[in-house]
Amino acid sequence: MAKKNHISTCELCSRNEVVVTVHHLTPREMGGAHMPTASICIPCHKQIHALFTNEELAANLYSIELLRSHPELQKFLKWIKRQPSTRLPRITKSNARKRKKR
């Protein structure tokens, strides 16, 4: 199935007229293929996956409200809301996430 990107409002950061992608609130590999999804902008989507493992997303962060309430993501959301909709910042994995992979 091909990804469907379109211009809309990000459900996570609420920026308007951004390219949004489909984010599976429960990762597909954790059984979320037919579960709820959210339309979020590319920077928010990349930041979510840079900060959290699929296991963390499935266990603790399976809704927009839970994602918004996470302290690390709140810092990013506060910053990204002030950015123009055309900005695609470079996102890197957090040091904590890098250590989890070892």
SULHUWO-V736856 format. One record per residue. N is the residue number from 0. RES is the residue in one small letter. SS is DSSP state (H for helix, E for strand, C for the rest). PSI is psi as a letter, one per 30 degrees, with the letter a starting at -180 (NA if undefined). D_LAST is the distance of its C-alpha to the last C-alpha in whole Angstrom. Layout:
N|RES|SS|PSI|D_LAST, N|RES|SS|PSI|D_LAST
This chain:
0|m|C|k|31, 1|a|C|k|32, 2|k|C|k|30, 3|k|C|j|33, 4|n|C|k|33, 5|h|E|l|36, 6|i|E|k|37, 7|s|E|a|37, 8|t|C|k|36, 9|c|C|k|33, 10|e|C|f|32, 11|l|C|e|30, 12|c|C|f|31, 13|s|C|g|35, 14|r|C|k|35, 15|n|C|l|38, 16|e|C|h|38, 17|v|E|l|35, 18|v|E|k|33, 19|v|E|l|31, 20|t|E|l|29, 21|v|E|k|29, 22|h|E|k|26, 23|h|E|j|25, 24|l|C|e|25, 25|t|C|k|23, 26|p|C|k|21, 27|r|H|e|23, 28|e|H|f|20, 29|m|H|g|21, 30|g|C|g|24, 31|g|C|g|25, 32|a|C|e|27, 33|h|C|g|31, 34|m|C|l|30, 35|p|C|k|31, 36|t|E|l|29, 37|a|E|k|30, 38|s|E|j|31, 39|i|E|l|29, 40|c|E|l|29, 41|i|H|e|27, 42|p|H|e|25, 43|c|H|e|25, 44|h|H|e|23, 45|k|H|e|21, 46|q|H|e|20, 47|i|H|e|19, 48|h|H|f|17, 49|a|H|e|15, 50|l|H|e|15, 51|f|C|k|15, 52|t|C|l|13, 53|n|H|e|15, 54|e|H|e|15, 55|e|H|e|16, 56|l|H|e|19, 57|a|H|e|20, 58|a|H|e|21, 59|n|H|f|22, 60|l|C|h|22, 61|y|C|g|25, 62|s|C|l|28, 63|i|H|e|29, 64|e|H|e|30, 65|l|H|e|27, 66|l|H|e|25, 67|r|H|e|28, 68|s|H|f|27, 69|h|C|k|24, 70|p|H|e|24, 71|e|H|e|21, 72|l|H|f|23, 73|q|H|e|26, 74|k|H|e|26, 75|f|H|e|25, 76|l|H|e|28, 77|k|H|e|30, 78|w|H|e|30, 79|i|H|f|30, 80|k|C|f|33, 81|r|C|f|35, 82|q|C|k|34, 83|p|C|l|36, 84|s|C|f|35, 85|t|C|f|35, 86|r|C|k|32, 87|l|C|i|29, 88|p|C|l|26, 89|r|C|k|23, 90|i|C|k|20, 91|t|C|l|17, 92|k|C|k|13, 93|s|C|l|13, 94|n|H|e|11, 95|a|H|e|11, 96|r|H|e|9, 97|k|H|e|7, 98|r|H|e|6, 99|k|H|f|6, 100|k|H|f|4, 101|r|C|NA|0
